[in-house]
């Protein structure tokens, strides 16, 4: 998309292009997407102590053993 130099959306477009929307959850037509596996609208997100998403109900599973 082309913006004029005095358009405030030009700065936002450049930052999104530069950072590839880093740190933002993706959404497609109102659907949320897991930033780890890309699953559309999972039931749960798993967040660590640093408030970062480490997965969702589609890509993280419970196990009784370490590996």
Secondary structure, 3 states (H helix, E strand, C coil): CCCCCCCHHHHHHHHHHHHCCCCCCCEECCEEECCCCCCECCCCEEECCCCCEEEECCCCCCCCCCC
